[in-house]
Amino acid sequence: MKLVLAPMEGLTDPIMRDVLTHVGSFDWCVTEFIRITDSIQPDHIYYSFCPELKNGGKTAAGTPVHVQFLGNNPDMLAANAAKVVELGAPAIDLNFGCPAKTVNRHRGGSILLDEPETVHLLVKAVRDAVPKHIPVSAKMRLGYLDEDHTLDNAHAIEDAGASWLTVHARTKADGYTPPAYWEKIQPITEALKINVIANGEIWNNADAKACLEQSHCQDLMIGRGAVTTPDLTLCIRQNKDQAILSWSDLVELQQRFLSGQYKTEIGMIGRYKQWLGMMTKAYPEAQELWGKVKKEKQLDQILDYLI
């Protein structure tokens, strides 16, 4: 079974990827999407989204990092894909799942699921632009406002030469509101010859088992669940319903996070509070710590709380 860390804008950034892959249980992770419009991005943009390019396309723990693009211009997607592969990207993923209004308004992300022909064109353009040994994959939702084109889009992605497809088991209209409809992935899994990876609402080992059973997939992409409980993938692999990492282990991960590179101290503090706030759902110790740091503005003081 392959377990993949999901691309989540503003959440699974390079620092979070470093921390979560340090636990050592992901097969690969995917960057936050890089928006492609009408130009080739300069190198510093790629290195900002994926500093792992300077480390052979892998995190410090050795986990491959696939670069994700979002856009609707086939020529520019192709050109940017070719360039980022030259910089060391081990694989390219295309985003047809983002539900953000600003993205959809500019004809990007999930809104393209109403245009299976366009989906095919974009995937094929990227597939044709990069060497054959470089995988090209796509991530989609079940649809935009409805599921009328679910299988059309899946076949379009497969026919365009994608190596695999990840399916978030909700439409754009569903947003991130539970539940995820894992059973609706099954027809896709059965219809395609390429591998299908299931995604959405996997918060614990029981969810993982249910998702695999209902979707008929063999592999999972995990997002917020992995951020909330950093040992989730270990629990899944070892088929355990209880936490494996102790709170002291998690403290070390938090210290590692806070030692990462960020543009500003206040930015780092904001990201850390976001993560700690998510962990309060799973750990009583995080709730106690949150009460101490929620109004703290000094990084040194936060680090003192973790000693």
PyMOL commands that set and color helices and strands:
alter all, ss='L'
color gray80, all
select helices_A, chain A and resi 14-22+43-49+51-55+74-86+101-105+109-114+116-129+150-159+182-191+205-215+224-228+232-237+247-258+265-279+284-293+299-305
alter helices_A, ss='H'
color red, helices_A
select strands_A, chain A and resi 3-5+28-30+34-35+65-70+92-96+136-143+164-171+195-199+219-222
alter strands_A, ss='S'
color yellow, strands_A
deselect
rebuild
show_as cartoon
